[in-house]
Amino acid sequence: MDNDISLPRVGVLGLGIMGMAYAANLRRAGAEVWGYDPLEDARAALKAIGGTACASPIDVARGTEVILLALPSANVLETLVSEILPHLHASHVLAEMSTLALSAKEAARVQCATRGAVLLDCPVSGTGAQAQKGDLVVFASGPQADIKRLNPVFATLARDIRHVGPFGAGMKLKFVANLLVTIHNLAAAEALLMAQKSGLDLDMVFEAIRSGAGNSRMFEVRGPMMIAGQYTPATMKMDVYQKDLALIMEHSRELGIPVPLMAASLPIYAAALTQGRDKEDTAALFAVLQQMTAEDAA
């Protein structure tokens, strides 16, 4: 990032896998970060990297004018916006970066507008591991001038910032991206299982596929996790990703379009929960298929 560009004090609401990665990257870039999360451990982690751990989201809203939201659900977004609303004003720009129903984000945008504050729809493409490295793509949607104001902040978090259109275009693009992620993740697991059962060395397979036409970003990111059988700590927890799967299917139904590969993948993701893999990374689809294979052979 250009050191001649000064960073504002940035608020981060939600210090989970993604929010904490945002805070850490902002701190490394020299930004002052104020954050809040209901979990004491998360606030302690922010304090440990030199951030200011606030006692409430209201303190974040009072102390910052640029706020990033990394939240787990639409209900949390609704509650949080209602709580901070009286403390917002025309200088506030908020970037909602979570994967949530567009209707929930639109309701939050309308609420913020009653105080003169701007809420942008800015989901990201990338895993938690990619977020830690600043290897994300921001799908920023909303007024261009407000996005431009946040570009220096986004530049500390991402390798690519795209203004994709008016408010809501970001989430629509995120649905498209996550549909591909869902299918490619399962495809990587299927391919590695075939390689394993064929007696091939998986490290060799990984390098060979990565340099050929069969490669995908999910194969690159999650292939090593599958080969190592290492699914914790998760960069995207299996139970959390169920929300994303439901949102994609809901959006496809609203559009009236067939998504046969997406639909065919759902039972495998559901099987992960049946096998007790709720808190494991979605790369654990490889282990799900391995266990299903073992059960079939028994």
Phi and psi restraints in degrees (value plus and minus 20) as a CYANA .aco file:
   2 ASP   PHI     -88.8   -48.8
   2 ASP   PSI      99.7   139.7
   3 ASN   PHI     -90.0   -50.0
   3 ASN   PSI     -33.8     6.2
   4 ASP   PHI     -96.6   -56.6
   4 ASP   PSI     -32.9     7.1
   5 ILE   PHI    -112.6   -72.6
   5 ILE   PSI      96.2   136.2
   6 SER   PHI    -100.8   -60.8
   6 SER   PSI     123.2   163.2
   7 LEU   PHI    -118.1   -78.1
   7 LEU   PSI     121.6   161.6
   8 PRO   PHI     -95.1   -55.1
   8 PRO   PSI     147.2   187.2
   9 ARG   PHI     -87.4   -47.4
   9 ARG   PSI     111.0   151.0
  10 VAL   PHI    -137.2   -97.2
  10 VAL   PSI     113.3   153.3
  11 GLY   PHI    -114.9   -74.9
  11 GLY   PSI     121.6   161.6
  12 VAL   PHI    -147.1  -107.1
  12 VAL   PSI      97.4   137.4
  13 LEU   PHI    -125.9   -85.9
  13 LEU   PSI      94.1   134.1
  14 GLY   PHI      82.4   122.4
  14 GLY   PSI      87.6   127.6
  15 LEU   PHI    -136.0   -96.0
  15 LEU   PSI      27.1    67.1
  16 GLY   PHI    -102.6   -62.6
  16 GLY   PSI    -171.1  -131.1
  17 ILE   PHI     -77.2   -37.2
  17 ILE   PSI     -68.8   -28.8
  18 MET   PHI     -98.2   -58.2
  18 MET   PSI     -67.9   -27.9
  19 GLY   PHI     -80.2   -40.2
  19 GLY   PSI     -58.7   -18.7
  20 MET   PHI     -88.8   -48.8
  20 MET   PSI     -55.4   -15.4
  21 ALA   PHI     -84.7   -44.7
  21 ALA   PSI     -60.7   -20.7
  22 TYR   PHI     -79.9   -39.9
  22 TYR   PSI     -67.7   -27.7
  23 ALA   PHI     -80.9   -40.9
  23 ALA   PSI     -62.6   -22.6
  24 ALA   PHI     -85.4   -45.4
  24 ALA   PSI     -62.1   -22.1
  25 ASN   PHI     -87.2   -47.2
  25 ASN   PSI     -58.1   -18.1
  26 LEU   PHI     -84.2   -44.2
  26 LEU   PSI     -61.5   -21.5
  27 ARG   PHI     -84.4   -44.4
  27 ARG   PSI     -61.4   -21.4
  28 ARG   PHI     -82.6   -42.6
  28 ARG   PSI     -49.9    -9.9
  29 ALA   PHI    -103.2   -63.2
  29 ALA   PSI     -21.8    18.2
  30 GLY   PHI      74.3   114.3
  30 GLY   PSI     -11.1    28.9
  31 ALA   PHI    -100.7   -60.7
  31 ALA   PSI     128.5   168.5
  32 GLU   PHI    -103.5   -63.5
  32 GLU   PSI     108.4   148.4
  33 VAL   PHI    -142.3  -102.3
  33 VAL   PSI     104.9   144.9
  34 TRP   PHI    -129.4   -89.4
  34 TRP   PSI     110.8   150.8
  35 GLY   PHI    -161.0  -121.0
  35 GLY   PSI     141.3   181.3
  36 TYR   PHI    -162.4  -122.4
  36 TYR   PSI     122.2   162.2
  37 ASP   PHI    -169.6  -129.6
  37 ASP   PSI     124.1   164.1
  38 PRO   PHI     -85.9   -45.9
  38 PRO   PSI     -38.5     1.5
  39 LEU   PHI    -105.9   -65.9
  39 LEU   PSI     106.9   146.9
  40 GLU   PHI     -81.8   -41.8
  40 GLU   PSI     -57.2   -17.2
  41 ASP   PHI     -82.3   -42.3
  41 ASP   PSI     -57.6   -17.6
  42 ALA   PHI     -87.3   -47.3
  42 ALA   PSI     -60.9   -20.9
  43 ARG   PHI     -86.1   -46.1
  43 ARG   PSI     -57.4   -17.4
  44 ALA   PHI     -85.3   -45.3
  44 ALA   PSI     -57.0   -17.0
  45 ALA   PHI     -84.8   -44.8
  45 ALA   PSI     -59.1   -19.1
  46 LEU   PHI     -84.4   -44.4
  46 LEU   PSI     -64.2   -24.2
  47 LYS   PHI     -81.3   -41.3
  47 LYS   PSI     -55.7   -15.7
  48 ALA   PHI     -85.6   -45.6
  48 ALA   PSI     -45.8    -5.8
  49 ILE   PHI    -118.4   -78.4
  49 ILE   PSI      -8.1    31.9
  50 GLY   PHI      73.1   113.1
  50 GLY   PSI      -9.5    30.5
  51 GLY   PHI    -106.8   -66.8
  51 GLY   PSI     149.5   189.5
  52 THR   PHI    -120.1   -80.1
  52 THR   PSI      92.8   132.8
  53 ALA   PHI    -106.2   -66.2
  53 ALA   PSI      93.3   133.3
  54 CYS   PHI    -109.1   -69.1
  54 CYS   PSI     134.6   174.6
  55 ALA   PHI    -100.0   -60.0
  55 ALA   PSI     -36.2     3.8
  56 SER   PHI    -177.9  -137.9
  56 SER   PSI     140.5   180.5
  57 PRO   PHI     -84.1   -44.1
  57 PRO   PSI     -46.0    -6.0
  58 ILE   PHI     -81.6   -41.6
  58 ILE   PSI     -60.2   -20.2
  59 ASP   PHI     -82.5   -42.5
  59 ASP   PSI     -56.3   -16.3
  60 VAL   PHI     -85.4   -45.4
  60 VAL   PSI     -65.5   -25.5
  61 ALA   PHI     -84.5   -44.5
  61 ALA   PSI     -56.4   -16.4
  62 ARG   PHI     -91.5   -51.5
  62 ARG   PSI     -51.6   -11.6
  63 GLY   PHI    -117.8   -77.8
  63 GLY   PSI     -27.8    12.2
  64 THR   PHI    -158.0  -118.0
  64 THR   PSI     138.2   178.2
  65 GLU   PHI    -135.2   -95.2
  65 GLU   PSI     -35.2     4.8
  66 VAL   PHI    -132.2   -92.2
  66 VAL   PSI      99.7   139.7
  67 ILE   PHI    -150.6  -110.6
  67 ILE   PSI     109.6   149.6
  68 LEU   PHI    -122.0   -82.0
  68 LEU   PSI     114.4   154.4
  69 LEU   PHI    -132.5   -92.5
  69 LEU   PSI     103.5   143.5
  70 ALA   PHI    -148.7  -108.7
  70 ALA   PSI      66.7   106.7
  71 LEU   PHI    -136.1   -96.1
  71 LEU   PSI     134.8   174.8
  72 PRO   PHI    -104.4   -64.4
  72 PRO   PSI     -39.3     0.7
  73 SER   PHI    -178.1  -138.1
  73 SER   PSI     142.6   182.6
  74 ALA   PHI     -84.8   -44.8
  74 ALA   PSI     -54.6   -14.6
  75 ASN   PHI     -83.7   -43.7
  75 ASN   PSI     -60.2   -20.2
  76 VAL   PHI     -85.4   -45.4
  76 VAL   PSI     -61.1   -21.1
  77 LEU   PHI     -79.8   -39.8
  77 LEU   PSI     -66.9   -26.9
  78 GLU   PHI     -80.8   -40.8
  78 GLU   PSI     -66.4   -26.4
  79 THR   PHI     -84.4   -44.4
  79 THR   PSI     -63.9   -23.9
  80 LEU   PHI     -86.3   -46.3
  80 LEU   PSI     -65.0   -25.0
  81 VAL   PHI     -83.5   -43.5
  81 VAL   PSI     -60.5   -20.5
  82 SER   PHI     -80.9   -40.9
  82 SER   PSI     -55.5   -15.5
  83 GLU   PHI     -92.0   -52.0
  83 GLU   PSI     -61.1   -21.1
  84 ILE   PHI    -110.3   -70.3
  84 ILE   PSI     -31.4     8.6
  85 LEU   PHI     -72.0   -32.0
  85 LEU   PSI     -66.4   -26.4
  86 PRO   PHI     -82.3   -42.3
  86 PRO   PSI     -35.0     5.0
  87 HIS   PHI    -124.8   -84.8
  87 HIS   PSI     -15.3    24.7
  88 LEU   PHI    -110.0   -70.0
  88 LEU   PSI     134.8   174.8
  89 HIS   PHI    -169.8  -129.8
  89 HIS   PSI    -196.3  -156.3
  90 ALA   PHI     -86.2   -46.2
  90 ALA   PSI     -37.3     2.7
  91 SER   PHI    -105.2   -65.2
  91 SER   PSI     -28.2    11.8
  92 HIS   PHI    -100.3   -60.3
  92 HIS   PSI     114.2   154.2
  93 VAL   PHI    -146.2  -106.2
  93 VAL   PSI     101.8   141.8
  94 LEU   PHI    -133.2   -93.2
  94 LEU   PSI     117.1   157.1
  95 ALA   PHI    -132.3   -92.3
  95 ALA   PSI      91.5   131.5
  96 GLU   PHI    -105.3   -65.3
  96 GLU   PSI      89.3   129.3
  97 MET   PHI    -127.9   -87.9
  97 MET   PSI     -13.4    26.6
  98 SER   PHI    -103.1   -63.1
  98 SER   PSI     147.0   187.0
  99 THR   PHI    -118.3   -78.3
  99 THR   PSI      79.1   119.1
 100 LEU   PHI    -157.1  -117.1
 100 LEU   PSI     145.4   185.4
 101 ALA   PHI     -78.4   -38.4
 101 ALA   PSI     116.1   156.1
 102 LEU   PHI     -80.8   -40.8
 102 LEU   PSI     -53.3   -13.3
 103 SER   PHI     -82.3   -42.3
 103 SER   PSI     -56.3   -16.3
 104 ALA   PHI     -88.6   -48.6
 104 ALA   PSI     -60.1   -20.1
 105 LYS   PHI     -87.4   -47.4
 105 LYS   PSI     -59.6   -19.6
 106 GLU   PHI     -83.8   -43.8
 106 GLU   PSI     -60.6   -20.6
 107 ALA   PHI     -82.4   -42.4
 107 ALA   PSI     -60.6   -20.6
 108 ALA   PHI     -86.7   -46.7
 108 ALA   PSI     -58.6   -18.6
 109 ARG   PHI     -81.0   -41.0
 109 ARG   PSI     -64.5   -24.5
 110 VAL   PHI     -83.2   -43.2
 110 VAL   PSI     -62.3   -22.3
 111 GLN   PHI     -80.2   -40.2
 111 GLN   PSI     -68.2   -28.2
 112 CYS   PHI     -81.0   -41.0
 112 CYS   PSI     -57.3   -17.3
 113 ALA   PHI     -83.4   -43.4
 113 ALA   PSI     -46.9    -6.9
 114 THR   PHI     -84.5   -44.5
 114 THR   PSI     -39.8     0.2
 115 ARG   PHI    -124.1   -84.1
 115 ARG   PSI     -15.3    24.7
 116 GLY   PHI      63.8   103.8
 116 GLY   PSI     -19.4    20.6
 117 ALA   PHI    -105.8   -65.8
 117 ALA   PSI     132.7   172.7
 118 VAL   PHI    -127.3   -87.3
 118 VAL   PSI     109.6   149.6
 119 LEU   PHI    -134.0   -94.0
 119 LEU   PSI     104.9   144.9
 120 LEU   PHI    -121.6   -81.6
 120 LEU   PSI     132.1   172.1
 121 ASP   PHI    -120.0   -80.0
 121 ASP   PSI      87.4   127.4
 122 CYS   PHI    -156.2  -116.2
 122 CYS   PSI      42.1    82.1
 123 PRO   PHI     -86.9   -46.9
 123 PRO   PSI     143.5   183.5
 124 VAL   PHI    -140.5  -100.5
 124 VAL   PSI     134.4   174.4
 125 SER   PHI    -128.2   -88.2
 125 SER   PSI     103.1   143.1
 126 GLY   PHI     125.5   165.5
 126 GLY   PSI     138.2   178.2
 127 THR   PHI    -107.2   -67.2
 127 THR   PSI     154.2   194.2
 128 GLY   PHI     -80.6   -40.6
 128 GLY   PSI     -58.5   -18.5
 129 ALA   PHI     -84.2   -44.2
 129 ALA   PSI     -60.2   -20.2
 130 GLN   PHI     -86.6   -46.6
 130 GLN   PSI     -57.1   -17.1
 131 ALA   PHI     -80.9   -40.9
 131 ALA   PSI     -59.6   -19.6
 132 GLN   PHI     -81.6   -41.6
 132 GLN   PSI     -50.9   -10.9
 133 LYS   PHI    -113.6   -73.6
 133 LYS   PSI     -19.4    20.6
 134 GLY   PHI      51.4    91.4
 134 GLY   PSI       4.2    44.2
 135 ASP   PHI    -120.8   -80.8
 135 ASP   PSI      35.2    75.2
 136 LEU   PHI    -135.3   -95.3
 136 LEU   PSI     145.8   185.8
 137 VAL   PHI    -139.0   -99.0
 137 VAL   PSI     107.0   147.0
 138 VAL   PHI    -114.4   -74.4
 138 VAL   PSI     104.6   144.6
 139 PHE   PHI    -117.0   -77.0
 139 PHE   PSI      65.8   105.8
 140 ALA   PHI    -107.2   -67.2
 140 ALA   PSI     107.9   147.9
 141 SER   PHI    -155.1  -115.1
 141 SER   PSI     120.6   160.6
 142 GLY   PHI     116.5   156.5
 142 GLY   PSI    -189.0  -149.0
 143 PRO   PHI     -79.1   -39.1
 143 PRO   PSI     111.3   151.3
 144 GLN   PHI     -81.7   -41.7
 144 GLN   PSI     -57.9   -17.9
 145 ALA   PHI     -83.1   -43.1
 145 ALA   PSI     -57.6   -17.6
 146 ASP   PHI     -93.0   -53.0
 146 ASP   PSI     -57.0   -17.0
 147 ILE   PHI     -83.5   -43.5
 147 ILE   PSI     -61.1   -21.1
 148 LYS   PHI     -79.4   -39.4
 148 LYS   PSI     -57.2   -17.2
 149 ARG   PHI     -82.0   -42.0
 149 ARG   PSI     -53.4   -13.4
 150 LEU   PHI    -111.5   -71.5
 150 LEU   PSI     -27.5    12.5
 151 ASN   PHI     -73.8   -33.8
 151 ASN   PSI     -62.6   -22.6
 152 PRO   PHI     -81.9   -41.9
 152 PRO   PSI     -53.5   -13.5
 153 VAL   PHI     -89.4   -49.4
 153 VAL   PSI     -68.2   -28.2
 154 PHE   PHI     -81.2   -41.2
 154 PHE   PSI     -52.0   -12.0
 155 ALA   PHI     -85.1   -45.1
 155 ALA   PSI     -41.6    -1.6
 156 THR   PHI    -100.5   -60.5
 156 THR   PSI     -36.3     3.7
 157 LEU   PHI    -125.9   -85.9
 157 LEU   PSI     -41.9    -1.9
 158 ALA   PHI    -158.3  -118.3
 158 ALA   PSI     135.6   175.6
 159 ARG   PHI    -110.4   -70.4
 159 ARG   PSI     -32.8     7.2
 160 ASP   PHI    -169.2  -129.2
 160 ASP   PSI     111.4   151.4
 161 ILE   PHI    -141.5  -101.5
 161 ILE   PSI     101.9   141.9
 162 ARG   PHI    -142.7  -102.7
 162 ARG   PSI     105.7   145.7
 163 HIS   PHI    -106.0   -66.0
 163 HIS   PSI      86.3   126.3
 164 VAL   PHI    -118.5   -78.5
 164 VAL   PSI     -21.8    18.2
 165 GLY   PHI     120.4   160.4
 165 GLY   PSI    -185.0  -145.0
 166 PRO   PHI     -88.0   -48.0
 166 PRO   PSI     147.6   187.6
 167 PHE   PHI     -68.3   -28.3
 167 PHE   PSI     110.9   150.9
 168 GLY   PHI      83.3   123.3
 168 GLY   PSI     -44.3    -4.3
 169 ALA   PHI     -83.8   -43.8
 169 ALA   PSI     -51.0   -11.0
 170 GLY   PHI     -80.7   -40.7
 170 GLY   PSI     -67.9   -27.9
 171 MET   PHI     -88.5   -48.5
 171 MET   PSI     -56.8   -16.8
 172 LYS   PHI     -82.3   -42.3
 172 LYS   PSI     -61.1   -21.1
 173 LEU   PHI     -88.3   -48.3
 173 LEU   PSI     -55.7   -15.7
 174 LYS   PHI     -84.1   -44.1
 174 LYS   PSI     -56.6   -16.6
 175 PHE   PHI     -80.5   -40.5
 175 PHE   PSI     -62.5   -22.5
 176 VAL   PHI     -82.4   -42.4
 176 VAL   PSI     -66.8   -26.8
 177 ALA   PHI     -83.2   -43.2
 177 ALA   PSI     -63.1   -23.1
 178 ASN   PHI     -92.1   -52.1
 178 ASN   PSI     -48.1    -8.1
 179 LEU   PHI     -80.2   -40.2
 179 LEU   PSI     -65.2   -25.2
 180 LEU   PHI     -86.4   -46.4
 180 LEU   PSI     -61.7   -21.7
 181 VAL   PHI     -79.0   -39.0
 181 VAL   PSI     -65.2   -25.2
 182 THR   PHI     -78.3   -38.3
 182 THR   PSI     -67.9   -27.9
 183 ILE   PHI     -91.9   -51.9
 183 ILE   PSI     -63.3   -23.3
 184 HIS   PHI     -86.7   -46.7
 184 HIS   PSI     -53.9   -13.9
 185 ASN   PHI     -83.4   -43.4
 185 ASN   PSI     -65.8   -25.8
 186 LEU   PHI     -88.3   -48.3
 186 LEU   PSI     -57.9   -17.9
 187 ALA   PHI     -81.4   -41.4
 187 ALA   PSI     -60.1   -20.1
 188 ALA   PHI     -82.8   -42.8
 188 ALA   PSI     -62.1   -22.1
 189 ALA   PHI     -84.3   -44.3
 189 ALA   PSI     -63.8   -23.8
 190 GLU   PHI     -81.2   -41.2
 190 GLU   PSI     -65.0   -25.0
 191 ALA   PHI     -84.4   -44.4
 191 ALA   PSI     -62.8   -22.8
 192 LEU   PHI     -89.5   -49.5
 192 LEU   PSI     -52.5   -12.5
 193 LEU   PHI     -86.4   -46.4
 193 LEU   PSI     -61.8   -21.8
 194 MET   PHI     -80.8   -40.8
 194 MET   PSI     -63.4   -23.4
 195 ALA   PHI     -82.9   -42.9
 195 ALA   PSI     -62.7   -22.7
 196 GLN   PHI     -83.6   -43.6
 196 GLN   PSI     -67.1   -27.1
 197 LYS   PHI     -89.7   -49.7
 197 LYS   PSI     -38.6     1.4
 198 SER   PHI    -103.8   -63.8
 198 SER   PSI     -23.3    16.7
 199 GLY   PHI      62.1   102.1
 199 GLY   PSI      -2.5    37.5
 200 LEU   PHI    -105.9   -65.9
 200 LEU   PSI     131.8   171.8
 201 ASP   PHI     -93.9   -53.9
 201 ASP   PSI     101.6   141.6
 202 LEU   PHI     -90.0   -50.0
 202 LEU   PSI     -51.6   -11.6
 203 ASP   PHI     -84.8   -44.8
 203 ASP   PSI     -60.9   -20.9
 204 MET   PHI     -83.5   -43.5
 204 MET   PSI     -63.1   -23.1
 205 VAL   PHI     -79.9   -39.9
 205 VAL   PSI     -64.7   -24.7
 206 PHE   PHI     -77.9   -37.9
 206 PHE   PSI     -69.4   -29.4
 207 GLU   PHI     -85.3   -45.3
 207 GLU   PSI     -58.9   -18.9
 208 ALA   PHI     -88.1   -48.1
 208 ALA   PSI     -64.8   -24.8
 209 ILE   PHI     -88.4   -48.4
 209 ILE   PSI     -58.6   -18.6
 210 ARG   PHI     -81.2   -41.2
 210 ARG   PSI     -47.3    -7.3
 211 SER   PHI    -115.6   -75.6
 211 SER   PSI     -17.5    22.5
 212 GLY   PHI    -135.8   -95.8
 212 GLY   PSI    -190.6  -150.6
 213 ALA   PHI     -92.7   -52.7
 213 ALA   PSI     -37.7     2.3
 214 GLY   PHI    -104.4   -64.4
 214 GLY   PSI     -18.1    21.9
 215 ASN   PHI     -91.8   -51.8
 215 ASN   PSI     134.2   174.2
 216 SER   PHI    -167.2  -127.2
 216 SER   PSI     143.7   183.7
 217 ARG   PHI     -85.1   -45.1
 217 ARG   PSI     -54.4   -14.4
 218 MET   PHI     -88.4   -48.4
 218 MET   PSI     -55.2   -15.2
 219 PHE   PHI     -83.2   -43.2
 219 PHE   PSI     -61.9   -21.9
 220 GLU   PHI     -86.3   -46.3
 220 GLU   PSI     -63.8   -23.8
 221 VAL   PHI     -98.2   -58.2
 221 VAL   PSI     -63.9   -23.9
 222 ARG   PHI    -122.7   -82.7
 222 ARG   PSI     -35.3     4.7
 223 GLY   PHI     -74.0   -34.0
 223 GLY   PSI     -69.6   -29.6
 224 PRO   PHI     -80.1   -40.1
 224 PRO   PSI     -55.3   -15.3
 225 MET   PHI     -86.0   -46.0
 225 MET   PSI     -61.4   -21.4
 226 MET   PHI     -84.4   -44.4
 226 MET   PSI     -64.6   -24.6
 227 ILE   PHI     -84.1   -44.1
 227 ILE   PSI     -58.8   -18.8
 228 ALA   PHI     -99.8   -59.8
 228 ALA   PSI     -35.8     4.2
 229 GLY   PHI      45.4    85.4
 229 GLY   PSI      11.1    51.1
 230 GLN   PHI    -133.5   -93.5
 230 GLN   PSI      86.7   126.7
 231 TYR   PHI    -135.8   -95.8
 231 TYR   PSI     -13.9    26.1
 232 THR   PHI    -155.7  -115.7
 232 THR   PSI     127.5   167.5
 233 PRO   PHI     -87.7   -47.7
 233 PRO   PSI     126.1   166.1
 234 ALA   PHI     -98.7   -58.7
 234 ALA   PSI     120.6   160.6
 235 THR   PHI    -111.9   -71.9
 235 THR   PSI     -40.1    -0.1
 236 MET   PHI    -170.4  -130.4
 236 MET   PSI      91.9   131.9
 237 LYS   PHI     -92.0   -52.0
 237 LYS   PSI     122.6   162.6
 238 MET   PHI     -78.8   -38.8
 238 MET   PSI     -62.0   -22.0
 239 ASP   PHI     -90.2   -50.2
 239 ASP   PSI     -56.1   -16.1
 240 VAL   PHI     -86.1   -46.1
 240 VAL   PSI     -56.8   -16.8
 241 TYR   PHI     -89.0   -49.0
 241 TYR   PSI     -39.0     1.0
 242 GLN   PHI     -78.2   -38.2
 242 GLN   PSI     -54.9   -14.9
 243 LYS   PHI     -80.3   -40.3
 243 LYS   PSI     -64.2   -24.2
 244 ASP   PHI     -85.0   -45.0
 244 ASP   PSI     -60.5   -20.5
 245 LEU   PHI     -80.5   -40.5
 245 LEU   PSI     -64.5   -24.5
 246 ALA   PHI     -84.2   -44.2
 246 ALA   PSI     -58.3   -18.3
 247 LEU   PHI     -86.4   -46.4
 247 LEU   PSI     -59.8   -19.8
 248 ILE   PHI     -83.6   -43.6
 248 ILE   PSI     -65.4   -25.4
 249 MET   PHI     -85.1   -45.1
 249 MET   PSI     -59.2   -19.2
 250 GLU   PHI     -82.9   -42.9
 250 GLU   PSI     -62.4   -22.4
 251 HIS   PHI     -85.7   -45.7
 251 HIS   PSI     -60.0   -20.0
 252 SER   PHI     -85.8   -45.8
 252 SER   PSI     -57.0   -17.0
 253 ARG   PHI     -85.8   -45.8
 253 ARG   PSI     -60.2   -20.2
 254 GLU   PHI     -82.2   -42.2
 254 GLU   PSI     -55.2   -15.2
 255 LEU   PHI    -101.6   -61.6
 255 LEU   PSI     -36.7     3.3
 256 GLY   PHI      49.6    89.6
 256 GLY   PSI      18.2    58.2
 257 ILE   PHI    -135.7   -95.7
 257 ILE   PSI     128.5   168.5
 258 PRO   PHI     -99.5   -59.5
 258 PRO   PSI     120.3   160.3
 259 VAL   PHI    -153.3  -113.3
 259 VAL   PSI      48.7    88.7
 260 PRO   PHI     -82.7   -42.7
 260 PRO   PSI     -60.1   -20.1
 261 LEU   PHI     -89.7   -49.7
 261 LEU   PSI     -60.1   -20.1
 262 MET   PHI     -80.4   -40.4
 262 MET   PSI     -67.9   -27.9
 263 ALA   PHI     -82.2   -42.2
 263 ALA   PSI     -58.2   -18.2
 264 ALA   PHI     -88.7   -48.7
 264 ALA   PSI     -43.4    -3.4
 265 SER   PHI     -99.8   -59.8
 265 SER   PSI     -42.9    -2.9
 266 LEU   PHI     -78.0   -38.0
 266 LEU   PSI     -63.0   -23.0
 267 PRO   PHI     -81.1   -41.1
 267 PRO   PSI     -49.6    -9.6
 268 ILE   PHI     -93.0   -53.0
 268 ILE   PSI     -60.7   -20.7
 269 TYR   PHI     -84.6   -44.6
 269 TYR   PSI     -58.0   -18.0
 270 ALA   PHI     -86.0   -46.0
 270 ALA   PSI     -57.2   -17.2
 271 ALA   PHI     -81.8   -41.8
 271 ALA   PSI     -49.9    -9.9
 272 ALA   PHI     -81.6   -41.6
 272 ALA   PSI     -58.8   -18.8
 273 LEU   PHI     -90.3   -50.3
 273 LEU   PSI     -59.5   -19.5
 274 THR   PHI     -80.3   -40.3
 274 THR   PSI     -54.7   -14.7
 275 GLN   PHI    -102.6   -62.6
 275 GLN   PSI     -17.5    22.5
 276 GLY   PHI      59.2    99.2
 276 GLY   PSI       8.0    48.0
 277 ARG   PHI    -121.0   -81.0
 277 ARG   PSI       8.8    48.8
 278 ASP   PHI     -72.2   -32.2
 278 ASP   PSI     -64.3   -24.3
 279 LYS   PHI    -116.7   -76.7
 279 LYS   PSI     -16.1    23.9
 280 GLU   PHI    -104.7   -64.7
 280 GLU   PSI     140.1   180.1
 281 ASP   PHI     -85.0   -45.0
 281 ASP   PSI     134.2   174.2
 282 THR   PHI     -85.6   -45.6
 282 THR   PSI     -32.0     8.0
 283 ALA   PHI     -81.4   -41.4
 283 ALA   PSI     -39.3     0.7
 284 ALA   PHI     -86.0   -46.0
 284 ALA   PSI     -21.7    18.3
 285 LEU   PHI     -76.6   -36.6
 285 LEU   PSI     -50.1   -10.1
 286 PHE   PHI     -82.5   -42.5
 286 PHE   PSI     -64.5   -24.5
 287 ALA   PHI     -86.5   -46.5
 287 ALA   PSI     -55.2   -15.2
 288 VAL   PHI     -80.4   -40.4
 288 VAL   PSI     -67.3   -27.3
 289 LEU   PHI     -86.5   -46.5
 289 LEU   PSI     -57.4   -17.4
 290 GLN   PHI     -81.9   -41.9
 290 GLN   PSI     -63.9   -23.9
 291 GLN   PHI     -88.0   -48.0
 291 GLN   PSI     -58.9   -18.9
 292 MET   PHI     -83.0   -43.0
 292 MET   PSI     -57.5   -17.5
 293 THR   PHI     -85.7   -45.7
 293 THR   PSI     -63.3   -23.3
 294 ALA   PHI     -83.3   -43.3
 294 ALA   PSI     -59.7   -19.7
 295 GLU   PHI     -86.6   -46.6
 295 GLU   PSI     -57.8   -17.8
 296 ASP   PHI     -86.4   -46.4
 296 ASP   PSI     -52.4   -12.4
 297 ALA   PHI    -100.7   -60.7
 297 ALA   PSI     -39.0     1.0
